[in-house]
């Protein structure tokens, strides 16, 4: 009979083999968990499974997920991105690279309001890519800016990644929201600096919007548009995040107010209809059901792996790594980065992080800092080929003259900038820990 450790290793191998064969991740998790759990213990091990699943579906923290998804989908269906892009494009258009900078700013606002990568990337691609190409932007750069900006919602609160990490790491959602705020804005700032530098050294890649086009809108008209379009989402985000971070409301309570606020914004702008409400509810149901199904299947995998002493195997492996706890952290970052080429952030969060978590808890690593590092790293999974979802989303809406190679080449500098942000947060932990400490979390 095979030892538990050998079964645990074979379980991981089988998981990745099935994944590479194209089996859906949720089914892969459940299948490998059940098969190897039965091989190791028979059916007795899974008597604990109902309790674990009950813990997932009754977790009050996870209740915020469908509410935040609803808020994002409602704002996306009400064409908020179109208005934002129109206004910010006019404001920043006089700069070399102004359109690119405008897209980054829209990505920040959309990330803080919707947080739905697919919706943001598709919307930005449809609205801005043809115009950028028409004005002489480099095809790869234009695609890279859109993909990278569309993924900012995965680190800028309210991020679904942070909600799941709060559950995994047993930390407050408000604490992680506060910790990710500065790193998220820092990453957006790095994108902006990169585009500004390109405007100086390679102005042919990022030309400004023609003066004649900007002259069509007067300064007073632009000021009114800025107030009407930018103020409502900023006010909504400020109220939602502020209430969580300040400890006034629980994440689920603030998320419910955000969902209600998104309905009010859509109604005020005259874009609320039964069709919009129906599409929003349907999209929210699909996204939430997909996430919860993966979380439930992950419980099968985690239960079997822990029963097969997989955690002890991981601890023993880390003990052989030279360099102490810092080397262990970078090994985790490498694993997450590589996994990001093949699987989504949800699976990475519930596979890699729990496996390695006992090692870092034993070493008393700051979980808030570690969560921020993981979140910055997970964002790269949306941009790294062959399975970067942002690339797939943009590929579906690009004009014929833009090739897949253009998209892949364009995202390389932005992946490197995300790695740079990861390095900065690692060497300067206060970037993540300062704000939670100041507000008393």
C-alpha positions, 0 to 999 in steps of 0.5 A: 500500500502506498504511503500517505505522502506518496498519495499526496504527491500523486494527488497533486500530479493528477490534479495538474494532469486533469487540468491540462486535459481541459477538465473544468477546475471545479470537477478536477478538484472534486475528482482528485479529492474523492479518488485519493481520499478514498484510496487513503482512507476509504469513505470515512474521511468524507464524513467531515465534508458536510460540516466543511461545506456548511461552513462555506455556504453560511460564511457571512463574509462571503455574502458580500461577494454577490452584492459586490458583483451585483453593484459592479454589473449594474454599473457596467450595464448602465454604461458607466464606463462609456461616460467615464472614458468620454470625460477622462479622455477629453481631460487627458487628451492633450498630453502625449499618452493622454488617452493611455493615461485616461484608460488607466484612470478609468480602470481605477474607477471601474475597478473600485466600482465594478471589479469585473475584469471581463466587463471592464476589459471588453468595455474599454476594448470596444470604446477605446481601441479603435480610437487609439489605433486611429490616432496612431497608438502602437497596437501592442501598447494600446492592447497592453494598456487596456488589459492591464487597466482592466485588471486593476479591479483585482487589487483596488478594493472592493476586490473579490480576491481580498474577500476570499483571502480574508476568509482564507487567512482569517483576517478582517475584510476591512483590514485587507481593503485598507492594506491594498489601497496604496499598493493598488494606486501605486501600481496604477501610478507605475502604469501612468509613469511608464506611459509618460516616459514613452511620451517623452522618449517615443512620442510616435507610440503615444500621440496626443488627441488632435487639438481640433477634436478637443476644441469641440468641447468647451471648458465649461461643458467639460467641467459639468461633464466631470461633475456629473460623470465622475462624482457619483461613482467616486461618492459610491466607492467612498461610502462603501469602502469608507464604511468598511474601513472605518468599521461602521459597517460589516462588508456584507452591509456595506456591499448591500448599500453599494448594490442599492447605490448602483441602482440609484445611480442607474436610475438617476442617469435614466438608464435603469430598466427591467432589461438592465435589472434582469441582465444584472441579476442573471450575470450576478447569479452566474458569477456567484454560482461559479465561484461558490461551486469552486469553493465547495469542490475545493473543500473536497480537495483540501480535506483529502490533501490534509488527511494524506498529511500533505501539509506535513509534506509542504512543511518538510519541503520548505525546511529544505529551502535555504534563505529562511522565511523570505525564501519561503515567501518568494517560493510561494510567489513563484508558485502563484506566478507560474500557476497564473499561466494556467489556472484562475485566481480563485483556484490558486487562492484555494489551492496554493495559499492554504497549502503553504499557510501553516508555514507562514503562520508558524513563522509569525509572518504578517498576514496582512502584508502576505495577503497584499503580496498574494493579491498583487501577484494574483493580478498577473494571472489575468495577463500571462499567456496562454490562459490570461483571461484579460487577453481572451476578453480583449481578443474577442473585441479587437479589430481585424488588424490587431493580431494575438501576437500584438496583444501578447507583446503588448502585455509584457511590459505591464507584467514586468511592472506588476512584478516590480510592484510586487518587489516594492511591496516586499521590500517596503512592507509599510506600503501595505501595513501603514494604512491599516495601522493608522486607522487602528485595524 
